């Protein structure tokens, strides 16, 4: 695995754990009245789209012409099976914490509507299907990128409108690929032309840093204009996620290969699925350890990360463990071993 990909996956993973630490501490103690605390939480929502972007960058880089044999079977075993496992686990935890929850309905909602933190898997699988069609029919990005931008704008316009059905079923509308389409097309272009683009990004690395600052300014403007909803379904997070992705790709090429980064990267899928459940139980206890929000959040962040990784390690030792927490034993492709050795 290319080291800057591992770095980007690790940063996105840690960001989402930190974001949810603020959420769960807030649910227990209340959110600070500071105006820009919620702005920070909005910015942290870039992480899930970034995780999705990286999945397509890797896919387009490895399989630029067609999907290989056994592609679907491997993804079903190591991505969709864990999704199903945690769709059930999330429902069981919800029922344990609140016996009034309709367990059967919650399981069905989780599986088919992505009504839990694993919803991004449904988006990734839609990207797999899009990738299949793009490579099979040689679809041109010159016209697909503008279409993807327009589809996202239209999708978000519907979300922000006054259609009763949309408002009553808002959770469903985060799943269709049209809400994420531009992430796919841009990631596809980056992945398919990765050698040239990554070299150019390294050459102009300071411009990528400027891009991050400019994208954050856009979020600030939207926030001050009253667009204060917290979640990854925000059109202003598109430039944030993409700019952070290219910045990490640029600067990550200068970072030495790290065992810690690689380990968290390998555990990241399991961490995404597990950490929310861990935090739901730990939130109350972590909030009692300290008296201010920052230290409470940091305590929950560190504890939930360590416990999640420990759980993943134990489960991965079971014969069927990869069907629950995913494959954490990724091997470095031979084509990349030399690059990683040089980078170290």
N, C-alpha and C positions, 0 to 999 in steps of 0.2 A: 504493500500500500504506500502511495506517495505521502511523504511526511506532512506536507501542508494540508492534505485532506484529513489526516488524523488530527492535526491541530484544529482545523475548522470544526470537525465533529466534536472534539473535546470542548471547545469554547461554547458551541451551541448547547451541548449537553449540560455543562455547568451553569450556563445562563438560565436554562429552563428550570433547573433544580433551585437556583437562587430565586427566580421569579415566584415559583410556587411556595418557597419558604416565606416570602412576603405575604402571599395569599393566605396561607394557613395560620401564620401568626396574626394576621389581620382579622381572620375569622374568630380567633380566640379573644384577642385583646382590643380589637377595633383598629382601624387604620389611622395613622397620624393625620392631623388636620393640615399639615404642611402642604401647600398647593402643589409643589413640584415632586412630591413623593409619588403621586399617581402618574405624573409625566414619566418618571423613571421607570415605573412598572409598564407603561405603554411601550417604551423603547425596548425593554427587555423581551417583549413579545416578538421581536425579530427572530428569535431562536428557532421556533418551529418551522417557519418558512425556509430558514437557512438550512436546517436539517434536510428538508425536502429538496432544496436546490442541490445540495451536495450529492444526494442519491442519484439525481439525473446527470450531474457532471460525471460521476464515476461510470454510470451506465453508458453514456454517449462516448466516453473515452475508451471503454473496454469493448463495446459492441457498436461501432459506428455504422455498420452495414446491415446486420441482422442479429436477432437474439439467438444464442446458441441452443443446442439440444439440452434438455434437462433444466433449462432456465426456470420454467414455471414450477417444476417439482421442488427445486431447491428453495425458491421464494415461499412456497406454500409451507414447507417444513420449518424454515428458520425465521420467517417473518409473519406469515398469516397464522400459523399454529400458535405462536406466542400471543398474537393479537386476540385470538379466540380464548386462549387460556386466561388472559387478563380481563377480557370482557366479562367472563364468569367471576373471576376473583374480585373485580371491582364491584360487581353486583352483590356478592356475598358480604364484602366489607360494608357496603352501603346498608345492607339489611341488618348487619350486626350493630352498626352505629344507630340505625333508625328502623326498628321493627315494623314501622308503618309502610315501609317501602314494599311495593309489589315486586317480589323477587323475579318471577317469571318475566314480567313485562320489562323490568330493568335489564335482564340478560338479553332479551330480544332487541331492546333499544341500543344497548351497547354494541351488539354484533352488527346489526343492519344500519344503524344510524350513527355509529361512532360516538355514542353519548358518554364517553369517558376520555381520559387523557391519551388513549391510544388511537384516537381518530385519524391521526396523520398517516397511519398505515393504509387507510382506504384511499387517501390522496396519492400516496406513493404507488399503489397498485394501478390507479388510473394513469399515472405517469408511465408505468410499464406498458400499458395498452397503447398510449399515445406514441411511445417510442417504437413500438411494433409497427404501427401504421406509418409513422414518419420514415422509418428505414425501409419498409416493404414497398412503399409507393414513392419513395424518393421525394418527399414533400420539401418544397423550398422554404427556407427560413425568411427569405426576402419578403414573402407575403404572409407567412404564418406568424411572424413576430407582430406586425401591425394588427392582425386579426386577434392575436392573444391579448394585446393591450386593450383593444376595444371591448373584447369579451369581459375582461376584468372590470373595466370601467362600468359597463352596462350592468354586470352582476352586483357591483357595490352600489350602484344607483338604485337598484331594486331593493337591496337591503336597507338603504336609508330612506326608502319611500314610505308610503302610507297604506300599502296593500295589506289588508287584514290577514290573509292567509300566510303571507311572509312573516308578519310579526308573531303570529301564533305558532309558527313552525321554524323559528329562527335557527334552531340547532341543526336542522336538516340542510340549510343553505350554506353551511361551511364546508360541506363535503364535495359537491360537484366540482369537476376540474376547471370549470370556467372561472371560478373564484381564485384559481392558482395558475392559470394558463401561462401567463407571462413568465412566471418562475421557470416553467418547463422549457419554453423556447430559448430563453437566455442561457439557461443551464446546458441545454443541448448544444448550443453554439460553442460555449466555453469548453465543454467536454470533448467535442469532436475535433476541436482545433487547439487542444490543451497545450501542446508544446510551444506553439507560436504565441498564444495568448498569455501563458504564464511567463514566458520570457519578456514579453512587452510589459506586463504588469510589474515585473521586477525592475525593469529599466525605469519605469515611471511610477515607482512605489510611493513617492510623495504626493502624486496626484490622487492615488487611491485613498490616502489619508485625508486629503482635502475633500474627496467625494463623500467620505463618511461624515465629516463635519457638515457639509452642505445638506446631506440627507437628514441629519438630526435637526437641522434648522427647519426643514420642511415639517417635521413632526411637531416642532415647537409652534410653528405658525398655525397648523391645524388645531393644536391643543388650545391655543389662545383664542381661536375662532369658535370654540365650543365643541369641537370633536373630541370628546373625552372618554369614549368607550374603550375599555381595556380588553384586548384580545388580538389575535394574529390576523383577524379579518378586517384589516384596515388598509386602504389603498395607499396611505402615506408610508406604510411599512415596506412596500415594495422596493423603493430606492434604498431604504436602510438595510434590508436583508441582502440585496444584491451588492451594495457598496461594501458592506462588511465582509461579504464572501470574497470579493475580488481583493480587498485589502489584506485579508488573512492569507490568500493565495500568494500575494506579492511578498509580504513580509515573512510569511511562513517559510519561504525558501531559504531565508537567512538563519532560521532557528535550527539548532542542532537536533538530530534525532533523539527523542527522549522516551525512555521506558515508561515513565509515568503517563505521559501524553498518550502513548500507544495503548497502554493498559486501559485508561479511561475510555479511549476511543473504542476499543474492543468491547467494553462493557456498556457502551452508551445506549444501545437499544434496550437492554435490560433495565438500565437505570431509568430511562424514560418511562418504562412501563411500571416499575416497582416503586419509585421514589414517592409518588403521590399517595400511594396506600400507606407507606411508612410514615409520611408526614401527617396523615390524618390521625394517626394514633399518637405521634410524638409531639404534635403541635402544642397541646395543653401543657405537657411536661417541660418542653423547651421554653415556653413563655414564663414559667415559674423560676427559671434559673437566673434571670437577669431582670432589670427594671426598666431598660429602655429598648426601643424597637430594634435598633441596629444590632445590638448584641444578641437579642432574642432571635432575630432572623439568621444571624451568623451561626448561632448554636444549632438551630434547626437545619440549616444548610449543611454544616459539617457532619452532624450526627446522621442525618438521613442519607447523605452520600456514602458514608462509611458503612452503615448498616445495609443499604441497598447493595453495595458491592459485595459485602460478606454473604448476603442471601444469594446473590447471583452465583458466587463461587461455589457455595454448597449445592445449589440446585444443578449447576452444570456438571457436577460429579455423578449425578444420577444418569442411568442409561437413556432416559427420555428427557433429560434436562434441557437440551437445545430446543425442544418443542415448547418450552415454557419461557425461557429467558433468551432464546436466540443462540446463534453460534458465536462464542467468545474466543474461539481458537482459530482466528483467521491467520492464514499463512501469507507471507510476503511473496507476491508473484516474482518469478525469476527475473523477469524483465526489469524489475524495480530494485532488486537487491543491490546491484552495483551502485545505483544512484544513492541509495540510503547509506551505503558504506562510505561513499565519498562525502555525503552530507554530514556524517558523524565525525 
